[in-house]
Amino acid sequence: MSTAGSQPVKPTVTVLDYGAGNVRSAVRALETAGADVVLSRRPQDVLEADGLVVPGVGAFGAVMDGLRAVDAPRLIGRRVAGGRPVLGICVGLQVFFEAGTEHGEHTEGLGEWPGTVEKLPGDVVPHMGWNTVRPPEGSRLFAGIERERFYFVHSYAVQRWEFTQTSQHIRPPQVTWAEQGVPFIAAVENGPLSATQFHPEKSADAGLRLLRNWLDTLPRTGRMAPRGPESEEDFPDPARAQETAPAVDAEEGERA
């Protein structure tokens, strides 16, 4: 949406603030990709933004506890039911499946997709570094970056796609795969709901392109007034990142 002689209106994006750890790189990357971004847990911001990003770092159970504490399952469910775009990142992908099994504990997820998050084989964890992915034909997230590499930090993943398509009138989910000892789900595109196991905000130019591809799918509703960035100093520009391993918490790599 734009007016004559004016700049195109930026989409508004809420990054869900539920105690997921350092999400500043995600905020800054989304701003660089072209969004007006707010970090918030306010229901109005979660529901009215053009796009919602659900970050995730750490243990599956802890992330689900954090989401429940801010009523996120209900709010996310309302967005998805209303066809309003949502993007999950890392454990933010995992929680959209039925359950996660970690350290012998079984935790229910949001249940948007069937399947269980399980630990990768012991000789390949943590999966920390750059890896290629295999997106399906027609993927909107990976348009123009089908052969690029993305940055992963995780020890758990969904290793089987168990969704059964029951209607010929609905476009089936598009699943992108990667491999680290075994194949695992690297991304899912399913109507308004998309998610990546890797961190686009840590994936240099390819990650920024993916975020722009996602932003291009968002409506510009004008429901939420944009807010300015908190501080340029707080959010270093990810476009300057080189294709080297960014600084990450080793504990994050063990648990995500």
N, C-alpha and C positions, 0 to 999 in steps of 0.2 A: 504494500500500500504506500503510495506517495502522491504528492501534489505537484502541479506544474512548477518547475523551477526550484523544487525542494529536494532534499536528500531522501532516499528510500527510508521508510520507517523501520527501525531495528526491531527484531522480535524480542520480547521480554522473556527471560529465563530465570526460574527460581532454582537454586541449588539447595537441596533439602538439608537443613542444619539440624542434625540429631545426635551430634557428638561423634561423628565418624572419623575424627582426627583432622589432620591438616588437609583442607580442601582448597587452599588458596590457589594452588596450581590449576585446578579445574576451573575456578572462577576466572582467573586471568586468561586461560586458554579460550574460554567461551567469549570473553570480551574481545580478545584478539580476533576470534573467528567472526565477530560481527554482532554479538548480542548485547543487550542491556541486561545485566545480571544482578540479582540480589541473593544473598545468603540468608535464608529464613526458614523458620518452622511455623510461621503464622498460617493458619488454615486459608485465609484469604489469598495470601501470596502463593501457596501451594496450588490452590484451585484455579486462580485467575490468570496466572502466567501463561504465555503462549506455549512454553515448554517447561517441563520439570526434569531436573537431573537428580538421580539418586546415587550418590557416591557410596563407596563401601570399602573399608579397610579393617582387617582383623578377623576375628573368629565369627563364623556364621551365626552362632547363638547370640553372641554379644551384639551383633548388628541387628538381629531381629528384636532383641530387647530394646535397643535404642529406637528402632522404628515404632514399636508398640508404645513406647513412652510418649511419643509426640502424635499418636493417633494416625501414623502414616499409613498403615494398611487400609484403613477406611478411606482416607483422602486419596491415596493412589488408586484404589478401586473405583472411586467416583470419577477420577480423570479418565481411566481406561474405559470405563463403561460409557463415558460421554465422548469417546473418540479423541481425547485431548492428549497430545504427544508426551511421552515419558521416555527418558534415556537412563538406563542403569549402567554403572561402571564398576568393574571388578566384582567385589562381593555384591555390589548393586545389581549385577546380572544373576548371581547365584540365588539370591533371595526370591527371585521370581519363580523358581522351581518349587516343587512340592515340599522338599525337605533337604536338610543337610546332616551328614553324619561326621562328627568330629570328636576325637578322643573318646570314642565309645558312646557319645551322647547323640541322640537323634532329636533334631529340632525341626518343627514345622516351618515351612516358608510361606510365601504369599500365595503359592498354588496357581499362578497364571499358566504355567506349563507343567506337564508331568515330568517326573525325573528326580533323581537324588544327587546331591553334590557329595562326591567322595574324594578321598586322598589319591593323588597320582601315585604311580609305582615308586617305591622307596628309592630306587637308584636314579631318579630324575627330579627329585624335589630338593629345594624349591626350584620351580621354573622361574628363573629371574634373568631377563635379557630380551633381546630382539628375536622375533620369529616371524616367519611368513604365515599367511592365512590363505584359505581356499574359499572365497565367497562364491555364492551361486550366481548364475547368469541373471542379470536384471537387478542386482542389488543396488539400492539407492545409497546406502551408507558408504559402499566401497566404489562408487562410480568414479572412474579415473585413477583409482589407487589400488586396483585389484592385485598388483604384484608387489606392493610395498610391504615393508616390515613394520611391526608394531611392538611396543614394549610391554612385557608381561612381568608380573610379580605375584606368584601364587603357588600354593601347594595342593589346592583342592580344585576340582573341576567337575563338570557334568560330562560323562564319557559316552552317553547313549542318548539319542533323540527318540523319545517314546510317544510323541504326539501322533494321534490318529486323525486324519482328515475325514470328517463325516459329511461335509457339504461340498458339492461341486460348484456352488455359487459364491463361495468365499475364498479369497486368495489364501493359499496355505502359507504358513510361516516360512521365511527364508533363513536357513541355518548356514553359518560360516564355520568352517573347521580349521583347527591347527593341530600340530602333533608335537608331543614331547614324550617319547617312549611309547605312548598310546595316543590315538586320536581323541580330541576333546572339543567341546563347543567353544568357539572363540567369539561368536556374536549371534544374535537372533534379531530378526526384523519381523514383527507380527502386528500389522495394523498400526495403531498409535503407539505400541510398545516396542522399543528397541533396547538392546543392551549389548555391552562388550565385556569380555573377560579381561582384555588388556586395558591399559590406561592410555586413551587418546591424548590426554593432556601431557603425557610424558613421552609421546611418540613423534616429537619434532614436526616437520612439515606434513608428513602423512597423517598424523593425528589431527592437526589443524584442518586439513582438507576434509577429513571424516566429520569433524564437528561442523564445518561449513555445510557439508552435504545434509547433515541432520537439520541444521538451522533452516536450510532452504525448504524443508518440508513443513515448517511451522506456519500456522496462520498468524497474521498480524491483527489481533483482535482489538488492541487498544484498551483491554479491560483493566490492565494494571499499569499505572504510570511508571515510566522508567526512573531509576535512581542512579545517581552517578557512582563511579567506582570508589571504593573506600580510600585507596591511596595507590599511586603508581609504585611507590616503594614497597608496598606490601605484596604486590603481585608481579614478580619479575616476568618479562616477556618470554614465553616459551618458544616464539619464533626464532629466538637466537640459539636455541638448544642445538647441540651437535649430536650426531648419531653415536653417542657414547652412553654408557650406563649412567643415568642420573642418580643423584644421591637419594637412597631410599633407606628406610628403617629395616634392618635385617629381620627384626621380629615380624614386620609386616609380611615379608617374603615367606616366612615360615607358616603364617596363619591364614593368609588370604586364599 
